[in-house]
């Protein structure tokens, strides 16, 4: 009868290879669990962001100050005479002026 040698290097290599392949099965299962938990984490973050944190706007304090703008200017007529004139800047006499450049972009 044929008796295989007990200390055969080939046999030991095959057994170690089979054990390594068998150990890949639980490794893939763990990697699958990690990927699933990462996707659930991303879903949870997106859900919380959608429910609590909408687009944020910054509201700055600003001052609305009604005023009438008037001016004086001198015009010359055809005979080179000075004609002073004054008047409001526009037809509505009170304009609103905002002293904040961000909120007054109308």
C-alpha positions as CSV (number, residue, x, y, z in Angstrom):
1,X,0.0,0.0,0.0
2,X,0.9,3.6,-0.7
3,X,1.5,5.7,2.4
4,X,1.9,9.5,1.8
5,X,4.7,11.1,3.7
6,X,3.6,12.9,6.8
7,X,5.9,15.9,6.4
8,X,5.2,16.6,2.8
9,X,5.7,20.3,1.9
10,X,3.1,20.1,-0.9
11,X,0.4,18.8,1.4
12,X,1.1,21.5,4.0
13,X,0.9,24.2,1.2
14,X,-2.4,22.9,-0.1
15,X,-3.9,22.8,3.4
16,X,-2.7,26.3,4.2
17,X,-4.1,27.5,0.8
18,X,-7.5,25.9,1.5
19,X,-7.6,27.5,5.0
20,X,-6.7,30.9,3.5
21,X,-9.5,30.6,0.9
22,X,-12.0,29.5,3.7
23,X,-11.0,32.6,5.7
24,X,-12.0,34.9,2.8
25,X,-15.6,34.0,3.3
26,X,-16.0,35.6,6.8
27,X,-13.8,38.5,5.6
28,X,-16.2,39.2,2.7
29,X,-19.2,39.0,5.1
30,X,-17.6,41.6,7.4
31,X,-16.8,43.9,4.5
32,X,-20.4,43.6,3.4
33,X,-21.6,44.6,6.9
34,X,-19.2,47.6,6.9
35,X,-20.5,48.8,3.5
36,X,-24.1,48.4,4.6
37,X,-23.5,50.4,7.8
38,X,-21.7,53.1,5.9
39,X,-24.6,53.5,3.5
40,X,-27.1,53.6,6.4
41,X,-24.9,56.3,8.1
42,X,-25.0,58.4,5.0
43,X,-28.8,58.0,4.8
44,X,-29.2,59.0,8.4
45,X,-27.0,62.1,7.9
46,X,-29.0,63.1,4.8
47,X,-32.3,62.6,6.7
48,X,-31.2,64.8,9.6
49,X,-29.9,67.5,7.3
50,X,-33.1,67.5,5.3
51,X,-35.3,67.8,8.4
52,X,-33.3,70.3,10.5
53,X,-30.8,72.2,8.4
54,X,-32.4,74.0,5.5
55,X,-30.7,76.7,3.5
56,X,-29.4,79.4,5.9
57,X,-29.8,83.1,5.3
58,X,-28.0,85.8,7.2
59,X,-30.1,88.7,8.2
60,X,-28.2,91.8,9.1
61,X,-29.6,94.7,10.9
62,X,-30.2,97.7,8.7
63,X,-31.5,101.2,9.0
64,X,-34.2,102.6,6.7
65,X,-34.0,106.4,6.7
66,X,-36.5,108.5,4.7
67,X,-35.1,111.6,3.3
68,X,-35.5,114.2,0.6
69,X,-32.6,114.9,-1.6
70,X,-32.3,118.4,-2.9
71,X,-29.6,120.2,-4.8
72,X,-28.7,123.6,-6.2
73,X,-27.1,124.1,-9.5
74,X,-26.5,127.0,-11.8
75,X,-27.4,126.8,-15.4
76,X,-26.5,129.2,-18.1
77,X,-29.1,130.4,-20.7
78,X,-28.4,131.5,-24.2
79,X,-27.4,135.1,-23.1
80,X,-24.8,133.6,-20.7
81,X,-26.9,134.5,-17.6
82,X,-26.8,132.4,-14.5
83,X,-30.1,130.7,-13.6
84,X,-30.1,129.0,-10.2
85,X,-32.4,126.1,-9.8
86,X,-33.2,123.7,-6.9
87,X,-35.5,120.7,-6.8
88,X,-36.1,117.2,-5.5
89,X,-34.1,114.3,-6.9
90,X,-37.2,112.3,-8.1
91,X,-41.0,112.5,-8.2
92,X,-41.6,110.7,-4.9
93,X,-40.5,113.2,-2.3
94,X,-39.4,110.5,0.3
95,X,-37.0,107.9,-0.8
96,X,-35.9,105.0,1.4
97,X,-32.2,104.6,1.8
98,X,-30.6,101.6,3.4
99,X,-27.2,101.8,4.9
100,X,-26.4,98.2,4.3
101,X,-25.0,97.1,1.0
102,X,-26.1,93.5,1.3
103,X,-29.8,94.0,2.1
104,X,-30.4,96.9,-0.4
105,X,-29.6,95.1,-3.6
106,X,-33.0,96.1,-5.0
